[in-house]
Amino acid sequence: MKALLLSDEITQFHWSMLKSVLLILSLLPMSQFFMNLWQGADASSQIMIGFMAISVFSAVSIISFCSALNFTVVQLKTELSSFAEQYAVKIYRYLPMLFLVSMMSYLVTQI
């Protein structure tokens, strides 16, 4: 199904942007899960849970950053014919990085 009758490449561009943003937005529930798990554990296992949480969270953060960074430099192979396609590409190119910056800013202020 095409969104706004855009070309197939623009539609794939749109879906990959949504996947990248969804990966970035998954950082919030994951951080909340690890904080609840860490606070609910007894003192002897908090170090191990904290290490695992930091490892998993940093790995997902790095993957999210690489995904957002890769999205900002993507080049489309076809010429953009309509003004709507050109405008969508300009906006979508920086949207995942904007979500990543806002999510990291929120998590830094909350944790």
N, C-alpha and C positions, 0 to 999 in steps of 0.2 A: 504494500500500500504506500503510495507516494504522499508525502506531505506537501500540500499546496501546489501539486503538480510540478514538482521540481525534477530535475534529471536524476538518474539513478545514482550517479556519483555524489550528488549533493545529498540525496537521501541516505546513502551510506555514511557520508560525512556527519549528518545529523545524528544517526544512531550511534556512531562511535563517540560523538560528543556526549550523548546521554549516558553511555556506559562509563565514560571517564568521570563524569560528574557523580554518577551513582557510586562508583568506587571511592571517590573523595568523601561523599556524604556518609559512607559506611564507617568512617573513622569515628564519628560521634557515638553511635551505639556501642562500638567496640571499646572505646575508651571508658564509657560508663560501665560496661560489663566487667572490664578488668579492675576498675576502681572498686566496684562492689565486691568482687571476688577477693581482692587484696585486703579490703577492710574487714571482711567477714572471716578471714583465715586467722588461725592462732599464730603466735609470735614465731614459732619454730619454722613454719612454712611460708612466712611472708617474704623472705628473701628469694626463695625459689619462684614463688608466684610473681613477684616483682620483676625478676630477671626475665621470666617467660613473657610477661606482659610487655616489657620494654622491647624485647626482641621482636615479638610479633607486630607490635604497633609501629616500631621503626621500619620494619620490612614493608608493611602495607603503606606507610607514609612515603617511603622511597619509591615504591611502585606507583603510587598516586602522583608523585612529583614527576616521575619519568613519563607517565601517561599524559599529564597536563603539558609538560614541556614538549613532548613529541607532537602534541596537537597544535601547538603554536607555530610550528615550522612545517606543517604538512602542505604539500603542493598538489593542487588538483591538476589532472592531466588534460581535461577538456577546457575549452574556453567557456567562460560564464556568459550565457547569452542574455539573460534578463537582469534587470536592476535588482529584483528581489533576491536572486541567487547571489549576486555580488555582495549585497548588504548582509545576507545571512552568513556568508563565509567570513566577512569582516567581523561580525559580532561573535560567531561561534568559535572563531580562532582563539580568542582570549577568555572565553567563558570558563573552561575548566581551571585555568590558572587563577582566575578571580575567585572561584569557589574554594580552591585549595588555600589561598591566602586568607580568606574570611574564616574558613573552618579552623585553620591553625591559630589564627588570632583569637578566636572564640575559645579554643581548647587551652591556650596559654593563659588566658584570663580566668578560666574556671578551675583549672587544676592547680 
